[in-house]
Amino acid sequence: LGNCTTQTQCSAAFAEVDCVVQFPKPDLYGNKKVDTEFLLVALKTPAVHGKQKLESFVVQMATKNSLDLALDSAALDASCLAALTAGLGEHLTDGGAVSGPEPTVLPQVLACMGSKPIGKPSPMVFSNSSGGAHVACYRKVQEGFLYPLAEGLLFFKPPMLLKLHEIASMSTTAGGARFLELSVEMEDGTKHEFSNIDKGEVNGLQGYAQYVAKAHKTRAKVEAAAAAAEASGAGAGGDATSGVS
């Protein structure tokens, strides 16, 4: 389970990690020169931090900062070591040490150790009106940014990940002459409202809503096929057993 020993130190077992997402710092001025990235670690079970329950951790990473790690190559399985070699390449030495920019090294190591792929913004999933990965908005009185991802809808900050498989529906409505509002309903009935989104982002958000709906249909088909296969297997096993005297 997640554990926070001080105000700044928290830990969680790899088995408790649900997904990991790497995303860039919001580009406020359209410079497209972002040297800071974030790594969000979403947990299956919230970590207890005083009286709070944290559903995720966020790590800030800077390109200018180097991360140096000594890895025990002998303790890593072959697939993990192969993934590190392919992902880090020039940053990995023969002795198992790795050194490189934080946004390059840390996600690769976490992906290997936790056996979790690192999610990232993708234009195949969402692009804003300028080709970027996020839209500016408000969540209640909190000003922040929405990142529509394959893993779900990420609001930052403070960080909140609405996991894709838990989203029941999404809809957009006019929020005045210049803005629109996004309403997200979860499978458990919880609703989340995001306001003050520029109207120019309506096509991208509607496209993401279609992506979510399609992902649900695909998942439902896979689950139905798995259930049918399991039922068929159970039936075949029952028939074989009944023929034995």
C-alpha positions in Angstrom: 0.0 0.0 0.0 1.0 3.6 -0.4 2.8 5.1 2.5 3.8 8.7 3.3 6.3 9.0 6.1 6.8 12.8 6.1 5.2 15.8 4.3 7.5 15.2 1.3 8.3 11.5 1.3 5.8 9.0 0.0 6.2 5.4 -1.3 4.0 2.8 -3.0 4.6 -0.9 -3.9 4.8 -1.5 -7.6 1.9 -3.9 -7.3 -0.3 -0.9 -6.2 0.5 1.2 -9.3 -2.4 1.3 -11.7 -0.8 3.4 -14.5 2.0 5.9 -15.0 1.6 9.0 -17.3 4.4 11.3 -18.5 3.2 14.7 -19.6 4.9 18.1 -20.4 4.6 21.2 -18.4 1.8 23.4 -19.9 3.1 25.7 -22.6 1.5 28.9 -21.4 3.0 31.2 -24.1 3.2 28.9 -27.1 7.0 28.8 -27.0 7.0 25.0 -27.6 10.3 24.8 -25.7 9.3 22.9 -22.6 12.2 21.7 -20.4 10.1 20.5 -17.5 7.9 17.4 -17.5 5.8 15.6 -14.9 5.3 11.9 -14.1 2.0 11.0 -12.6 1.8 7.6 -10.8 -1.9 6.6 -10.3 -2.5 4.1 -7.5 -5.0 1.3 -7.2 -5.5 2.0 -3.5 -5.1 5.5 -2.2 -2.0 6.3 0.0 -2.7 7.7 3.4 -1.0 11.0 4.0 -2.1 12.3 7.4 -5.9 12.8 7.1 -5.7 12.8 3.3 -5.9 10.0 0.9 -3.7 10.4 -2.2 -4.9 8.7 -5.3 -1.7 9.6 -7.2 1.9 10.9 -6.9 3.4 13.5 -9.2 7.2 13.8 -9.8 8.6 16.9 -11.5 11.5 16.3 -13.9 13.8 18.8 -15.6 15.8 18.2 -18.8 18.7 20.1 -17.3 18.9 17.8 -14.3 20.9 14.6 -14.6 19.7 11.4 -12.9 22.4 8.9 -12.0 21.4 5.4 -10.9 23.3 2.2 -10.2 21.2 -0.8 -11.3 21.9 -4.4 -10.4 21.9 -6.0 -13.8 22.0 -9.5 -12.3 18.8 -8.9 -10.5 16.8 -7.7 -13.5 15.0 -10.2 -15.7 15.9 -10.5 -19.4 12.9 -8.6 -20.7 13.4 -5.7 -18.3 17.1 -5.5 -19.2 16.3 -5.6 -22.9 13.7 -2.8 -22.5 16.2 -0.6 -20.6 18.9 -1.2 -23.2 16.5 -0.3 -26.0 15.0 2.7 -24.3 18.1 4.2 -22.7 20.8 3.1 -25.2 23.7 5.5 -24.8 22.7 6.3 -21.2 23.3 2.7 -20.0 26.8 1.5 -19.3 28.1 -2.1 -19.4 28.2 -2.1 -15.6 24.5 -1.4 -15.2 24.8 2.3 -14.3 22.5 4.7 -16.0 23.0 8.5 -16.3 20.9 11.0 -18.3 18.2 13.7 -18.2 15.5 13.0 -15.6 12.6 12.9 -18.2 14.6 10.2 -20.1 15.9 8.0 -17.4 13.2 7.9 -14.7 10.2 6.9 -16.8 12.2 4.1 -18.5 13.4 2.7 -15.2 9.9 2.8 -13.7 8.4 1.1 -16.8 11.0 -1.6 -16.4 10.8 -2.2 -12.6 7.0 -1.9 -12.5 6.2 -3.7 -15.7 4.0 -0.8 -16.7 4.1 1.1 -20.0 4.4 4.8 -19.7 1.5 6.7 -21.1 2.1 10.0 -22.9 -0.1 12.5 -24.8 -0.7 11.4 -28.4 -2.1 13.3 -31.3 -3.8 10.0 -32.3 -5.9 10.5 -29.1 -6.3 14.3 -28.8 -4.9 17.5 -30.2 -6.0 21.0 -29.3 -6.7 23.8 -31.8 -2.9 24.6 -31.9 -1.8 21.0 -32.2 -0.9 20.8 -28.4 -1.8 18.2 -25.8 -3.9 20.2 -23.4 -6.7 22.8 -22.9 -6.9 25.5 -20.3 -9.9 25.3 -18.0 -11.3 25.7 -14.5 -12.4 23.0 -12.1 -14.6 24.8 -9.6 -12.3 27.7 -8.6 -9.1 25.9 -9.5 -7.4 27.1 -12.7 -5.6 24.3 -14.5 -5.2 22.2 -17.7 -6.9 19.2 -19.1 -4.9 16.5 -20.8 -7.1 14.0 -22.7 -5.1 10.8 -22.7 -5.4 7.1 -23.7 -5.3 6.4 -19.9 -8.1 8.9 -19.1 -8.7 12.6 -18.6 -6.0 14.3 -16.5 -6.5 17.6 -14.8 -3.5 19.5 -13.6 -3.2 20.9 -11.1 -3.8 19.7 -8.4 -3.5 16.4 -10.3 -6.6 14.3 -10.8 -6.8 11.4 -13.3 -10.3 10.3 -14.4 -9.5 6.8 -15.6 -10.8 6.1 -19.1 -12.5 2.8 -18.2 -14.3 4.5 -15.3 -15.7 7.3 -17.5 -19.4 6.7 -18.4 -20.1 9.7 -20.6 -18.8 13.1 -21.7 -20.7 16.1 -23.0 -20.0 19.8 -23.9 -22.3 22.7 -23.6 -22.0 26.5 -24.3 -20.6 28.5 -21.4 -21.2 31.9 -22.8 -20.1 33.6 -26.1 -16.4 32.6 -25.9 -16.3 29.5 -23.7 -17.7 26.0 -23.3 -18.2 23.6 -20.4 -17.2 19.9 -20.3 -19.2 17.5 -18.1 -17.8 14.1 -17.3 -19.9 11.4 -15.6 -18.2 8.4 -14.0 -19.5 4.9 -13.8 -20.3 5.3 -10.1 -22.5 8.4 -10.8 -19.9 11.0 -9.8 -19.9 14.1 -12.0 -17.0 16.4 -12.8 -17.4 19.8 -14.4 -14.8 21.8 -16.2 -15.5 25.4 -17.3 -14.0 28.4 -19.2 -12.7 26.2 -22.0 -12.1 28.1 -25.2 -14.8 27.4 -27.8 -12.2 26.6 -30.4 -11.5 23.4 -28.5 -14.9 21.9 -29.1 -14.0 19.7 -32.0 -11.0 18.2 -30.2 -13.0 17.4 -27.1 -15.9 15.9 -29.0 -13.3 13.8 -30.9 -11.9 12.6 -27.5 -15.5 11.8 -26.3 -15.8 9.6 -29.4 -12.5 8.0 -28.6 -13.7 7.1 -25.1 -16.9 5.7 -26.4 -15.1 3.5 -29.0 -12.6 2.3 -26.3 -15.6 1.2 -24.2 -17.2 -0.7 -27.1 -13.9 -2.4 -27.8 -13.4 -3.4 -24.2 -17.0 -4.7 -23.9 -16.4 -6.9 -27.0 -13.1 -8.3 -25.6 -14.8 -9.0 -22.2 -17.7 -10.7 -23.9 -15.4 -12.8 -26.0 -13.4 -13.8 -23.0 -16.6 -14.7 -21.0 -17.9 -16.8 -24.0 -14.5 -18.6 -24.3 -14.5 -19.3 -20.5 -18.1 -20.6 -20.6 -17.3 -22.8 -23.7 -14.3 -24.2 -21.9 -16.2 -24.9 -18.8 -18.9 -26.6 -20.8 -16.4 -28.8 -22.7 -14.8 -29.7 -19.4 -18.2 -30.7 -18.0 -19.0 -32.9 -20.9 -15.7 -34.6 -20.8 -16.1 -35.3 -17.1 -19.6 -36.6 -17.4 -18.4 -39.4 -19.8 -16.1 -40.9 -17.2 -17.5 -43.8 -15.3 
